[in-house]
Amino acid sequence: MLNRIRDLFTEVKGSSEMSRDIDRAIASGDREAMSTFRTGTFAAALTTEGREARGQEVVEYAQKVIEADGNGRRFHRTFPRRDHD
């Protein structure tokens, strides 16, 4: 039971961090982010459909960024790697 609670907390925290990254990108005027992301934090963290939708949005965003910029640097700036090991 404790593992399930810890896993849920980790999932919500990760989705929240990603949502903050998305919000920053949108606030900065990132047109590709504005036109791509629709899934909310809790849906992405707590439902299978939300996780799948968020994953597809990330792929779509990466493709749009590469098409617009010719590289993936902006994608990596938007979603910095979060290693906590």
N, C-alpha and C positions, 0 to 999 in steps of 0.2 A: 504494500500500500504506500509506504513512504517513497519507494522508487517511482511509483506512478505520479505522486504529487510533485516530486523533484523534476521528473520529465516534463510535466505540464508547465511548471514554473519556467523551466529552461526554454520550452517552446514559445511561451507567451513573451518572455524577455527577448528572445531572438527576433520574433515577429515585430515587437515594439521597436527595437533598434532599427530594423529594416524600414519600418513605416516612418520613423524619424528621418532616415536617409532620403526616402522618397519625398517626404514633405519639404525637406531642404532643397532638393532638386527642383521641385515644382515652384517653390518660393523664389528660386534664383532665375526662373524663366525658362527652364529646360522644357522645350516644346515636346520632345519625345516622351519625357516622363508624364507631362500633362495629358498626353493623348493615349497613354498606355495603362496606367495604374488605376484600378477601380476597387480592388478587394480590400476590405477593412482589416485592421490588425487582429481583432478577435476571430473573425471568420478564417483568416489565414492560419491562425494558431490552433483553433479548436475544432475545425471541421475538415473532413477529407476534401470536400468540394472547394473550400477556401484555400487549402494548401495547394491543391492542383491548379486552381485559378491563379494564385500568386506565382507559382512556379512558371506557368505559361506566360504571365505578364513579364517576368524577369527575362525570359528568353526573347519575347517580343521586343522589349526595351533594348536588349543587347543588339538585336538585329537592326533596329531603327538607328541606334547610335552609330554602329559600324557603317550603315548606309549613308548617314548624314555626314560623319566625320572622316570616314575612310580608315578608322582604327577604333580600338576598344578602350582607349585611355579614359575617356569620360565615364564609361561604365565602371571602371575600376576606382575612379575617384568618387563616384556616387556610392558605391558599395565597397568600402575598404574591407579588406580581409580581417576577420575578427577571430584570431586564435587566442585562446585562453589557456593553453597548455603550459 
